[in-house]
């Protein structure tokens, strides 16, 4: 597994949604990095208020870089449990 999108200081983590382990929708990998992302809207951007938009949590695939975005919900990051 290539880890092109991981930095040397980040640990490998698994992502779990409502108790189920997440697999990347693109490549099927199971290692993710956690990131906070803004859910920009046209109105707030037009007014220059991007900072006021809601935030979401993203699970970024460590293999292909695909960003899985979750607004609310039950997203949890854990250390890997196995090989």
Beta strands, then each sheet from edge to edge (+ up, - down):
strand 1: 13-17
strand 2: 20-21
strand 3: 32-38
strand 4: 55-61
strand 5: 67-70
strand 6: 75-79
sheet 1: 2+ 1- 6+
sheet 2: 3+ 4- 5+
end
